[in-house]
Amino acid sequence: MTLAGKTCVVLGAGGFIGVNVCAALTAAGASVRGFGRRPRFAAAPRVDDWIEAEFGDNAALGDALRGATHVIHLLGGSNPVIHNAAPVNEVTANIIPSVGLLEACRAEGVSRVVFLSSGGTVYGPNAPVPTGEGALTDPISAYGIGKLAVEKYLGLFHYLHALDYRVLRVANPFGPYQVSGRGQGFIAQAMQRAIDDRPIEIWGDGSVVRDFIYIDDVAEAVVCSVADTGDARLFNIGSGKGRSLLEVIAAIGEVVGRSPIVNFRSARAADIPVSVLDIERARHRLGWAPKSDWTQSLISTRDWLLANPVARSQL
């Protein structure tokens, strides 16, 4: 698959998903322009151009979009629990700037916006398992509501202005360049704590089930969504397999070589008990499927954390 001739602006290019997406787009032949805060790590993949600015800087955003064919919108990542404590932050920090982004895309003649939404929060606690794209959306966090709102605005701009888009509802990604000090990235945090022989903290009894997907597979889904010529616009992106947190911790123990210590804390209201995505639409309509081996993905995550002490200091 080649993206030669396409100019992709990646918003949030310096973050965990952004660094990996930039590398995948570049490998596919696209010209890549980064927007946002620069990566923390000197070894992060290079892009052709970089505009360092905040999401709400409309002038810088206009400069970034000039001449772009595709925009990859990765900004707005957050901890669902934190935003439930202050729901207005989701509106001011993510929804309003995202609408401004769509206005700018329309003004600059961008061909397509690819938005990474959340497969774990937009559906809600009563969704069937595995959950398909047609399931009822009933988020129980301001974060999930914010993601869903941006999806709806994409639909509106397509209806009003013919702005093309793809929405990728991504499960729980993990892998190299993931660091977290805000409660995100369970595998990165648990892996590092196991390496350091520190207790892993779990909210609840560890029976919560999540769909964990390796970052290389997520980045490949973005490449496929840029190249896609079909008429479907909404796709679940996950492994299609559920694993409980206790299962994940046991697997981490295997690759680290010791049994992790676990501390259990009270369950959180924003945590859905089971979240596993049905990925058949992406398989058949987008031509994408996860390819990464679970154990090897954990090993790669372990090796990256061991090689990057800066990441360890942030966990």
PEGI-V608293 format. One record per residue. N is the residue number from 1. RES is the residue in one small letter. BURIAL is b if it has 16 or more other C-alpha atoms within 10 Angstrom, else e. Layout:
<<N & RES & BURIAL> <N & RES & BURIAL>>
This chain:
<<1 & m & e> <2 & t & e> <3 & l & b> <4 & a & e> <5 & g & e> <6 & k & b> <7 & t & b> <8 & c & b> <9 & v & b> <10 & v & b> <11 & l & b> <12 & g & b> <13 & a & b> <14 & g & b> <15 & g & b> <16 & f & b> <17 & i & b> <18 & g & b> <19 & v & b> <20 & n & b> <21 & v & b> <22 & c & b> <23 & a & b> <24 & a & b> <25 & l & b> <26 & t & b> <27 & a & e> <28 & a & b> <29 & g & e> <30 & a & b> <31 & s & b> <32 & v & b> <33 & r & b> <34 & g & b> <35 & f & b> <36 & g & b> <37 & r & b> <38 & r & b> <39 & p & b> <40 & r & e> <41 & f & e> <42 & a & e> <43 & a & e> <44 & a & b> <45 & p & e> <46 & r & b> <47 & v & b> <48 & d & e> <49 & d & e> <50 & w & b> <51 & i & b> <52 & e & b> <53 & a & b> <54 & e & e> <55 & f & b> <56 & g & b> <57 & d & e> <58 & n & e> <59 & a & e> <60 & a & b> <61 & l & b> <62 & g & b> <63 & d & e> <64 & a & b> <65 & l & b> <66 & r & b> <67 & g & e> <68 & a & b> <69 & t & b> <70 & h & b> <71 & v & b> <72 & i & b> <73 & h & b> <74 & l & b> <75 & l & b> <76 & g & b> <77 & g & b> <78 & s & e> <79 & n & e> <80 & p & b> <81 & v & b> <82 & i & b> <83 & h & b> <84 & n & b> <85 & a & e> <86 & a & e> <87 & p & b> <88 & v & e> <89 & n & b> <90 & e & b> <91 & v & b> <92 & t & e> <93 & a & e> <94 & n & b> <95 & i & b> <96 & i & e> <97 & p & b> <98 & s & b> <99 & v & b> <100 & g & b> <101 & l & b> <102 & l & b> <103 & e & e> <104 & a & b> <105 & c & b> <106 & r & b> <107 & a & e> <108 & e & b> <109 & g & e> <110 & v & b> <111 & s & b> <112 & r & b> <113 & v & b> <114 & v & b> <115 & f & b> <116 & l & b> <117 & s & b> <118 & s & b> <119 & g & b> <120 & g & b> <121 & t & b> <122 & v & b> <123 & y & b> <124 & g & b> <125 & p & b> <126 & n & b> <127 & a & b> <128 & p & b> <129 & v & e> <130 & p & b> <131 & t & b> <132 & g & b> <133 & e & b> <134 & g & e> <135 & a & e> <136 & l & e> <137 & t & b> <138 & d & b> <139 & p & b> <140 & i & b> <141 & s & b> <142 & a & b> <143 & y & b> <144 & g & b> <145 & i & b> <146 & g & b> <147 & k & b> <148 & l & b> <149 & a & b> <150 & v & b> <151 & e & b> <152 & k & e> <153 & y & e> <154 & l & b> <155 & g & b> <156 & l & e> <157 & f & b> <158 & h & b> <159 & y & e> <160 & l & e> <161 & h & e> <162 & a & e> <163 & l & b> <164 & d & b> <165 & y & b> <166 & r & b> <167 & v & b> <168 & l & b> <169 & r & b> <170 & v & b> <171 & a & b> <172 & n & b> <173 & p & b> <174 & f & b> <175 & g & b> <176 & p & b> <177 & y & b> <178 & q & b> <179 & v & b> <180 & s & b> <181 & g & e> <182 & r & e> <183 & g & e> <184 & q & b> <185 & g & b> <186 & f & b> <187 & i & b> <188 & a & b> <189 & q & b> <190 & a & b> <191 & m & b> <192 & q & b> <193 & r & b> <194 & a & b> <195 & i & b> <196 & d & e> <197 & d & e> <198 & r & e> <199 & p & e> <200 & i & b> <201 & e & b> <202 & i & b> <203 & w & e> <204 & g & b> <205 & d & e> <206 & g & b> <207 & s & e> <208 & v & b> <209 & v & b> <210 & r & b> <211 & d & b> <212 & f & b> <213 & i & b> <214 & y & b> <215 & i & b> <216 & d & b> <217 & d & b> <218 & v & b> <219 & a & b> <220 & e & b> <221 & a & b> <222 & v & b> <223 & v & b> <224 & c & b> <225 & s & b> <226 & v & b> <227 & a & e> <228 & d & e> <229 & t & e> <230 & g & e> <231 & d & e> <232 & a & e> <233 & r & b> <234 & l & b> <235 & f & b> <236 & n & b> <237 & i & b> <238 & g & b> <239 & s & b> <240 & g & b> <241 & k & b> <242 & g & b> <243 & r & b> <244 & s & b> <245 & l & b> <246 & l & b> <247 & e & e> <248 & v & b> <249 & i & b> <250 & a & e> <251 & a & b> <252 & i & b> <253 & g & b> <254 & e & e> <255 & v & b> <256 & v & b> <257 & g & e> <258 & r & e> <259 & s & e> <260 & p & b> <261 & i & e> <262 & v & b> <263 & n & e> <264 & f & e> <265 & r & e> <266 & s & e> <267 & a & e> <268 & r & e> <269 & a & e> <270 & a & b> <271 & d & b> <272 & i & b> <273 & p & b> <274 & v & b> <275 & s & b> <276 & v & b> <277 & l & b> <278 & d & b> <279 & i & b> <280 & e & b> <281 & r & b> <282 & a & b> <283 & r & e> <284 & h & e> <285 & r & e> <286 & l & b> <287 & g & e> <288 & w & b> <289 & a & b> <290 & p & b> <291 & k & e> <292 & s & e> <293 & d & e> <294 & w & e> <295 & t & e> <296 & q & e> <297 & s & b> <298 & l & b> <299 & i & b> <300 & s & e> <301 & t & b> <302 & r & b> <303 & d & e> <304 & w & b> <305 & l & b> <306 & l & e> <307 & a & e> <308 & n & e> <309 & p & e> <310 & v & e> <311 & a & b> <312 & r & b> <313 & s & e> <314 & q & e> <315 & l & e>>
